[in-house]
Amino acid sequence: MAAHCVSKVELSISCSNLLDKDVGSKSDPLCVLLQSVGDDKWSEVERTERVKNCQDPEFSTKLHIDYHFEKVQKLKFGVYDIDNKSVDLKDDDFLGGFECTLGQIVSSRKITRPLQLKAAKPAGKGTITITAEEVKDNRAVVMEVEAKNLDKKDMFGKSDPFLEFFKQEEDGKWQLVHRTEVIKNNLNPSWKKFMVSLHTFCSGDLNKPIKVSKGFYVQSDVNFDGSNDLTGVEFDCIHPEKQKKKKSYKNSGVIRIKYCKLEAQYSFLDYVMGGCQINFTVGIDFTGSNGDPRSPDSLHYLSPNGVNQYLSAIWSVGQVVQDYDTDKLFPAFGFGAQVPPNFQVSHEFPLNFNPNSPYCQGVQGIVDAYRMVLPQIRLYGPTNFSPIINHVTRIASGAAQQPNAAQYFVLLIITDGEITDLDQTRQSIVNSSKLPMSIIIVGVGEADFKAMEFLDGDNGVLKSVTGEPVARDIVQFVPFKQFASAPKEALAQSVLAEVPNQLVSYFKMRNMAPVNPPSPVK
């Protein structure tokens, strides 16, 4: 199921050279943040304080907003001169506004733009500067624990021990925060190293008591007393019942912390705001099973208003991803068609017919190239995915040689689902899973998409023909028909919801911090 990636973003606002609306003194500005709720309607999110007599205000009140990668979140900033006590801004002078998406802000981390009184009418020399920061403590506890000489629990054999860690809530109750795996039949177990966010583990408070319980019958308290490193610390397992019965009772075993460190746990926003570019590539299925583009029942048929499911999918996904790529140059390819001048079948031809520069300018450029190429090619076959996946894999493997988290690749394949080279594609995906890339497959038309669902791997781990499993889950498949009557944003939200976790999982696997990491929490 799609992961739900949401973070809180804090925006710091400052302005310079604001218009002066007050006679005899400078303006008293305030900034309000509005978010689009669709159909040209806006709702207020938050506002800053008013700064008196100032044309270059730096507002101390931060603005907070929930961030969703998979949505285009349109924002509007309005700066007003406040001369009365009413909350309504309609009776206050408008000093200028600015519209953008939250994606544009977080991908730049800091932007300065001119204020406008209305479209194409600048508000004098006034500018607004917006700086974004994610609200969180990004530390995590990494721990490895072992135990020695545990009591036998079972009548007929040894114990099957596991550990449970609890944190104490405000009301004194204990809440489970981590359970290790069970180790069968072992009185001297060593559990696997684990990582838990500091927030989950102790609510970010290193002085909070933690309770450790082994199985369900022994317990011991350990306090993180503000020290970052508990490596080597040992404590007794105490069984309260046994302790009562036996005066000479010492313990029911000893638990030893083999390794304990606080480590930074980077989020998707840390990577994006730290300078990671998301490169977007499109692959379009031009095979014969789509039907003749001139026929109204073809999946490539352009309706009188110039759209079809292929174009809708490109628009929906591209609109979101383009905010995270500074040059907005997107390679776009077709596969499975006979291509001029010789009409040989090609499984990765550039939509603009320029192999040296297959880039389209923005999402609109991909749409224009698609409309241009459609009448010039002959739909054919077979439906081979692996060449286009291998094309992006080659570029991503070049980026993977760089020792930093600067590039990530998203390949969007739009297809009618009748795949021919399933075995080669499985191998290509397994290869890709070791690289900085994700693959999104949108299935158009009414076909049975069993092969696509198989590639998605949601019902089990995808393996190559030789049995090699994917290093991480990188494929997300959705059938377009599920979204036929849904709002146009819904498709992108579904297919892109897993990308943030996929990006983080790659850089975590490579042990790579963001290019410009956030400053550490004090």
C-alpha positions, 0 to 999 in steps of 0.5 A: 500500500502507498506510504503516506509521507507528510512532514511539517515545514516551518517557513521564515519570512522577511521582506524588503523595500515594501511600499509605503502606504502610511502618511508621515510614518512607514507601513506596519506590515504583516504576512499571511499564508493562504493555501489553494483548496481548488477552484480558485478558492484559498484558505488561510493557514497562518499569519505572522505578527505585525511589525511596526514602522518598517519597510524591511521587516523580518518576521519572528512568527514562523508559518507552519504547513503540512508538506506532501511530496505527492501533491502540488500545494499552491501557496499565496503569500500576502503582505498587508499594512495593518492600521486597525485591530480587526482580524479581517484583512479586507480593510487593510492596504495590500502591499503585495503578494506572491504565488508559488508551490510548496515544492518550489520553496523546499527544493530551493530551501530559500527563495527571494521573489518580487512582490506583485499587486496583481498579475504582471504589476510589481509592488514597487521594488518590494521583495519577499524572502521565504526560507523553509526548514523541516520541523523535527528532531532527526536523531535516532537510537541505534542499538545492539543488545545481548544477554547472558545466562538467562533463566530457563523458562520452558519445562522441556527446553531453553527459553525463546527470548526477545526484548521489549523496550518501553518509555514512560508516558506523562501519566506514568504508564509504559508504552511499547516502543520496540520489540526485538526478534525472537531467538529460539532456544538460546539462553545467551542470545544476541539480537540484531542491531536496530534503529528507532527514532529518538522521538519514538524511543524516548519522546526526544528526552534523553533523561526519560526512564526506559523499561526493558522487559525480556520475554514476558517475565523479567524486567529491568529499568535503564535510564538514558541519563543524558549520555549519548553512549551506553555501549558496554553497560550491563544490567541485571534481569530481575524476576520479581516473583523469584526475588521474593521467594529466594534470599540468595537470588541475584538475577535471572541473567544479565543484559548487555548493551553491545552498541548504542549511539545516537545517529542522524536519521535523514528525511526526504526533505533533508535530501531535497532541501540539502540539494538533491535533484530529482530527474524525471524521464518518461517512456511511452508505449507505442505498440500495436496493441494500443490500436490505431491512433486515428481510430477513436477506440485507440488508447493513443486517439486524441480527443477533440480537446487534444487529450487521452490517458497517456497525456493525462498521466504525463501531466498529472505526474509531471506537474508534481515532479518538475518542481524538484528539477532545476533545469526542467529538461526531461528526457522522453522516449517511446518504445515498440514503434517503427520509426522514420526514416527507415521504419525500423522497430525501436525500443527507446527512441527520443520523442523529439527524434534527437538521440544526442539531446532527447530533452523536452522543456518542462512537462509541456515540452513532453506533451508537445513532442508526443503530439508531434511524433504520433502521426509520424510513427507506426505502432508495432511491437513487441512490448519491451520494457527493459531497454528503456529501464536500462537506459535510465539505469546507465545514467543512474549508475553514473550518478551512483559513482558520485560520493554524494546524494545529489541525484535521484531518478524517477522513470515513468512508464505508461503502457497498455500492459501487454509486456513481452520481455518480462524476464529481462525486465525483472533483471533490469528492475533488480539491477535498478534497485541498487541505484538511485532510481524509482520506476512508476508504471501507469497502466492505461486501457482495460487490460488485465495488468497481472504482469504489472502487479507482479513487477510492483512486488507488493504481494511479495519480493520481486526476484530476477529469473535467477532468484536474485531479490530486489535490494529495495522496493522501487516499482509502483504500479497503478491502473489509470482506470481506477482514477477515471472519475477521480480528481485529476490530482489523485493519480499523482498522489497515488503513484508518487506517495512511495517515492520519498521513502524509496529515495531515503531508503537508497541513500540510507542503504549507501550510508549517504548524508544530504549534500548540505545536511541540516544543522544538528539539533542541540 
